[in-house]
Amino acid sequence: MPSHHSEEEDKPCRACSDFKTWAKSQNKVTFTSPNKPAKPPPTDCPLDKDELGRATWGFLHSMASYYPDKPTQAQSDDMARFFNIFAQFYPCEPCAKDLQQDLKKHPPQTTSRDVLAKWLCDRHNAVNIKLGKPVFDCNKVHERWRDGWRDGSCD
């Protein structure tokens, strides 16, 4: 049976790979040697999967921490719609599909700032667990993304 996907879908996706994997797929020189530390890509290159993820989570958590304490029904509906639309267009296709599935099981909770921030933190922690990364204490989302740490280190 013929395949119905385009050549574009078969291209290595920089937004779906870490830089080293993407560079190898492009037949570019590897960035490590036994005597030399890895050379990071220049800062004016397209984001790789890890950079995109960090930037995205930072944006989403910041947005949640600045969301209204008492949103109107329209704001609540718009924010829920935002997350569902966002999941359709996220540049890393496997990440987008994973998020779409997660949103079906855990729809956006948009009734207040604290509820949205906690829901998003739980979604982020679910991804962290899949990736073998540490989980974040969701009681500290506003310290991390809006107010700064209580020890004053962000002042």
C-alpha positions as CSV (number, residue, x, y, z in Angstrom):
1,M,0.0,0.0,0.0
2,P,1.5,3.4,-0.9
3,S,2.4,5.8,1.8
4,H,0.4,8.9,2.1
5,H,2.9,11.1,3.8
6,S,5.1,13.7,2.2
7,E,8.8,13.9,1.8
8,E,8.6,16.8,4.2
9,E,7.4,14.5,7.0
10,D,10.5,12.3,6.5
11,K,12.9,15.1,6.9
12,P,14.7,15.3,10.2
13,C,13.0,17.9,12.3
14,R,15.3,20.2,14.3
15,A,12.4,21.0,16.6
16,C,11.9,17.3,17.3
17,S,15.6,16.4,18.0
18,D,18.3,17.6,20.2
19,F,21.0,19.5,18.3
20,K,23.6,16.7,18.2
21,T,21.1,14.2,16.8
22,W,19.9,16.7,14.2
23,A,23.4,17.7,13.2
24,K,24.3,14.0,12.7
25,S,21.2,13.5,10.5
26,Q,22.4,16.4,8.4
27,N,25.8,14.7,7.9
28,K,27.4,17.5,9.8
29,V,30.5,17.1,11.9
30,T,29.8,15.8,15.4
31,F,30.5,18.2,18.2
32,T,32.4,16.0,20.7
33,S,35.8,14.5,20.8
34,P,37.6,12.8,23.7
35,N,39.8,15.8,24.4
36,K,37.4,18.6,23.5
37,P,34.1,19.5,25.3
38,A,30.9,19.6,23.2
39,K,30.6,22.8,21.3
40,P,27.1,24.3,21.6
41,P,25.4,25.6,18.4
42,P,25.5,29.3,17.8
43,T,22.7,31.2,19.6
44,D,21.1,32.5,16.3
45,C,20.2,29.1,15.0
46,P,16.7,27.5,15.0
47,L,15.7,26.1,18.3
48,D,16.3,22.3,18.8
49,K,13.8,20.2,20.8
50,D,15.4,20.9,24.2
51,E,15.6,24.7,23.6
52,L,12.1,24.8,22.2
53,G,10.8,22.9,25.2
54,R,12.5,25.1,27.8
55,A,11.3,28.3,26.1
56,T,7.8,26.9,25.7
57,W,7.5,25.8,29.3
58,G,8.8,29.1,30.5
59,F,6.2,31.0,28.4
60,L,3.3,28.7,29.4
61,H,4.2,28.8,33.1
62,S,4.6,32.6,33.0
63,M,1.3,33.0,31.2
64,A,-0.4,30.8,33.8
65,S,1.1,32.8,36.7
66,Y,-0.2,36.0,35.3
67,Y,-3.6,34.7,34.4
68,P,-6.4,36.4,36.3
69,D,-7.3,35.2,39.8
70,K,-11.0,35.4,38.9
71,P,-11.2,35.2,35.1
72,T,-14.4,35.9,33.3
73,Q,-16.2,33.0,31.6
74,A,-14.9,34.3,28.2
75,Q,-11.3,34.4,29.6
76,S,-11.6,30.9,31.0
77,D,-13.0,29.6,27.7
78,D,-10.3,31.4,25.6
79,M,-7.5,29.9,27.8
80,A,-8.9,26.4,27.4
81,R,-9.2,27.0,23.6
82,F,-5.6,28.4,23.6
83,F,-4.2,25.1,25.0
84,N,-6.1,23.0,22.6
85,I,-5.1,25.1,19.6
86,F,-1.5,25.3,20.8
87,A,-1.3,21.5,20.9
88,Q,-2.3,21.4,17.2
89,F,0.5,23.7,16.1
90,Y,3.4,22.9,18.4
91,P,6.4,22.5,16.0
92,C,7.6,19.1,17.3
93,E,5.1,16.7,15.9
94,P,5.6,13.8,18.4
95,C,5.5,16.3,21.3
96,A,2.3,17.9,19.8
97,K,0.6,14.5,19.5
98,D,1.6,13.5,23.0
99,L,0.1,16.8,24.3
100,Q,-3.1,16.3,22.3
101,Q,-3.5,12.9,23.9
102,D,-2.8,14.3,27.4
103,L,-5.3,17.1,26.9
104,K,-8.0,14.6,26.2
105,K,-7.4,12.9,29.5
106,H,-6.6,16.1,31.4
107,P,-8.5,19.1,29.9
108,P,-7.2,22.6,30.7
109,Q,-8.4,23.8,34.1
110,T,-8.9,27.5,33.7
111,T,-11.2,28.6,36.6
112,S,-8.5,30.6,38.4
113,R,-4.8,31.5,38.3
114,D,-3.9,28.9,41.0
115,V,-6.0,26.2,39.3
116,L,-4.4,26.8,35.9
117,A,-0.9,27.0,37.3
118,K,-1.4,23.7,39.2
119,W,-2.9,22.0,36.2
120,L,0.0,23.1,33.9
121,C,2.6,22.1,36.5
122,D,1.0,18.7,36.7
123,R,1.1,18.4,32.9
124,H,4.8,19.5,32.9
125,N,5.6,17.0,35.6
126,A,4.0,14.2,33.6
127,V,6.4,15.1,30.7
128,N,9.3,15.2,33.1
129,I,8.5,11.8,34.4
130,K,8.3,10.4,30.8
131,L,11.7,12.0,30.1
132,G,13.3,10.8,33.4
133,K,13.7,14.3,34.7
134,P,13.0,15.5,38.3
135,V,9.5,16.7,39.1
136,F,8.8,20.2,40.3
137,D,7.1,21.1,43.5
138,C,3.8,22.6,42.2
139,N,3.3,24.6,45.4
140,K,6.2,26.8,44.2
141,V,5.0,27.7,40.6
142,H,4.3,31.4,41.4
143,E,7.7,31.8,43.1
144,R,9.4,30.3,40.1
145,W,7.3,32.1,37.3
146,R,6.0,35.3,38.8
147,D,7.1,36.4,42.3
148,G,10.7,35.2,42.6
149,W,12.1,32.9,45.2
150,R,11.4,33.6,48.8
151,D,15.1,33.7,49.6
152,G,15.3,36.9,47.6
153,S,17.8,35.4,45.0
154,C,15.7,36.9,42.1
155,D,15.6,40.5,43.6
